[in-house]
Amino acid sequence: MAEPRLTLDVCTGTGDVALGFDPGSETVGTDFCLPMLALARRKALDGNRSLPLFAGDALMLPVAGGCVDVVTVAFGVRNFENLEQGLRELIRVLRPGGVLLILEFSRPSGFFGPLMRGWVRTVPPRLGRWLSGDSEAYNYLPQSVAEFPQGGRMVCLLESVGLEEVSARPVTGGVASVYQGRRSANG
């Protein structure tokens, strides 16, 4: 694929991923949480950057089909109310040959797996409580990570909803994985 013309960052939150793209590229962010979009807008302004943002539900994006070159989602698909429907929606907005990139938490394995799984169960919930003042903040994280299809299961799911050339790559010691796939050039 040539240099992407349009990148859509879904579940953009405070805009960190969208703002990480080249300032000369055309990147748009969307999230259903208006306070998060306000923070993303502020970050963009503070960084003297242009970042178009709009409110949208990842399960029903207000975007024309087949018009986006790259769709990114960082730590958002795990929270889709209906994972398969959400993935189909992300693919719907991709142009034929377009790329879907997902960064999502994983259950670490291997030698450091037990240590990393313990960290995921304890540190983020405590940090979330401390930062937000909400005793329930981030308590959902370990359970949602445990229930999310990972590795080969996620690759199979992405292929079943219409992506080709799907791959999964663990990062950060297996705490997260990057999933990549391409919409068929035939549609």
ChimeraX attribute file (.defattr): number of C-alpha atoms within 10 A of each C-alpha:
attribute: neighborCount
match mode: 1-to-1
recipient: residues
	/A:1	8
	/A:2	6
	/A:3	8
	/A:4	14
	/A:5	12
	/A:6	16
	/A:7	23
	/A:8	26
	/A:9	24
	/A:10	28
	/A:11	27
	/A:12	27
	/A:13	25
	/A:14	21
	/A:15	26
	/A:16	15
	/A:17	17
	/A:18	28
	/A:19	21
	/A:20	9
	/A:21	12
	/A:22	9
	/A:23	13
	/A:24	8
	/A:25	12
	/A:26	16
	/A:27	25
	/A:28	21
	/A:29	29
	/A:30	26
	/A:31	23
	/A:32	16
	/A:33	16
	/A:34	14
	/A:35	12
	/A:36	18
	/A:37	22
	/A:38	15
	/A:39	14
	/A:40	24
	/A:41	20
	/A:42	15
	/A:43	18
	/A:44	19
	/A:45	12
	/A:46	9
	/A:47	10
	/A:48	10
	/A:49	14
	/A:50	16
	/A:51	19
	/A:52	15
	/A:53	20
	/A:54	16
	/A:55	17
	/A:56	18
	/A:57	16
	/A:58	23
	/A:59	17
	/A:60	12
	/A:61	18
	/A:62	13
	/A:63	15
	/A:64	10
	/A:65	14
	/A:66	17
	/A:67	17
	/A:68	25
	/A:69	23
	/A:70	25
	/A:71	22
	/A:72	22
	/A:73	25
	/A:74	21
	/A:75	17
	/A:76	18
	/A:77	21
	/A:78	19
	/A:79	15
	/A:80	15
	/A:81	11
	/A:82	12
	/A:83	16
	/A:84	16
	/A:85	15
	/A:86	19
	/A:87	20
	/A:88	17
	/A:89	18
	/A:90	26
	/A:91	27
	/A:92	20
	/A:93	22
	/A:94	27
	/A:95	20
	/A:96	18
	/A:97	19
	/A:98	24
	/A:99	27
	/A:100	25
	/A:101	19
	/A:102	20
	/A:103	21
	/A:104	21
	/A:105	27
	/A:106	26
	/A:107	23
	/A:108	22
	/A:109	15
	/A:110	10
	/A:111	9
	/A:112	11
	/A:113	15
	/A:114	13
	/A:115	12
	/A:116	19
	/A:117	18
	/A:118	12
	/A:119	14
	/A:120	19
	/A:121	17
	/A:122	15
	/A:123	12
	/A:124	16
	/A:125	21
	/A:126	17
	/A:127	13
	/A:128	16
	/A:129	16
	/A:130	12
	/A:131	10
	/A:132	12
	/A:133	10
	/A:134	12
	/A:135	12
	/A:136	12
	/A:137	17
	/A:138	20
	/A:139	16
	/A:140	12
	/A:141	17
	/A:142	20
	/A:143	11
	/A:144	15
	/A:145	20
	/A:146	13
	/A:147	11
	/A:148	18
	/A:149	17
	/A:150	21
	/A:151	17
	/A:152	12
	/A:153	11
	/A:154	16
	/A:155	20
	/A:156	15
	/A:157	17
	/A:158	24
	/A:159	17
	/A:160	12
	/A:161	15
	/A:162	17
	/A:163	23
	/A:164	18
	/A:165	13
	/A:166	21
	/A:167	19
	/A:168	18
	/A:169	12
	/A:170	20
	/A:171	15
	/A:172	11
	/A:173	16
	/A:174	18
	/A:175	19
	/A:176	20
	/A:177	23
	/A:178	18
	/A:179	21
	/A:180	20
	/A:181	22
	/A:182	25
	/A:183	26
	/A:184	17
	/A:185	10
	/A:186	7
	/A:187	11
